């Protein structure tokens, strides 16, 4: 499985700026997220996760719906101070983006790609709730076309599209991710330690 993330500022470019995560970055459903000690400011960024259901390369945007049939909302943990220091030094950002357990997964929902923009999710941190509508899904066919023009996408690969700003990761809190539409369902709940 290859996990390809899209940088938030890259959505409008002809070829999106991407980053790759190893499979070890995926934190399994319901497992606690342990805040690493190497950064003082971790944030959890909601990412629309699209699962590739069919092998493809060089796919036109109009056929993207043939390759994606599952979506979810995942959280990507980033060390913000480390990320900023790497940016200032013009160094690769990988160590702030792709560490073990940095991608908090939730189960996928079976949904056609053209219906993904109508989905909405809830992220609850203790008693505060944030509603997420994956606006990035509107650009998904073009992004899939761009990625597929350079890389073969295989069954099980994950494409992560940015949804909004990060949520501070605070020890002792519990986060719950739920789907609100087209169905209401709790996807995952996990503590931050």
C-alpha positions, 0 to 999 in steps of 0.5 A, a space after each residue: 500500500 502506498 499512501 500519497 498525501 497532497 499539500 494543502 497549497 497544492 490543490 490548484 497546481 497542474 501537478 499537485 505537490 505530494 508527500 508519501 507515507 510508509 505503511 508504518 505511519 498508519 495508526 490502526 483504528 481505536 489505538 491511542 495516539 502517543 504524542 512524540 517528545 521531539 516536538 512541543 506543538 503537534 496538530 492533527 490535520 483532517 484528511 479526506 482518505 480515498 482508497 484506490 479500488 482498481 489498478 490504474 495509470 494514466 487515468 483521465 479525470 472523467 474516469 476517476 470514479 471507476 478507480 475510487 469507491 471508498 472514502 473516510 476521514 483520517 487525521 494526519 499528525 504533524 510536528 509544527 515546530 519541526 516542520 517550520 524549522 525544516 521549511 526555514 532551512 529548505 530541508 525535506 519535510 519528511 521527518 515532520 510529516 511521516 513518522 510511525 503512527 502519524 496517520 490516524 485511520 478510520 474505517 472506509 465507507 463504500 461511496 461512489 467518488 461523485 457522491 464524496 463531496 456531499 459527505 460530512 464528518 464530525 470531529 469531537 474533541 471532548 465536548 467540542 465538535 467540528 463539522 468537516 465537509 470535504 471540499 477537496 473532493 471537488 478536485 479529486 478527479 483532477 488530482 487522481 489524473 495528475 498522480 496517475 499520470 506519473 505513478 501506477 495506482 494499485 488496489 489498496 493505495 490511499 490518497 489523502 486530500 487536505 480538509 482544513 487546519 489542524 486541531 491541537 493534539 493535547 494529552 488526556 483528551 479523546 477524539 471521536 470521528 463520525 460520519 454525518 452524511 450520507 449515513 450517521 456512524 461513529 468511525 473511530 474514537 481514540 485517546 491522546 497520550 
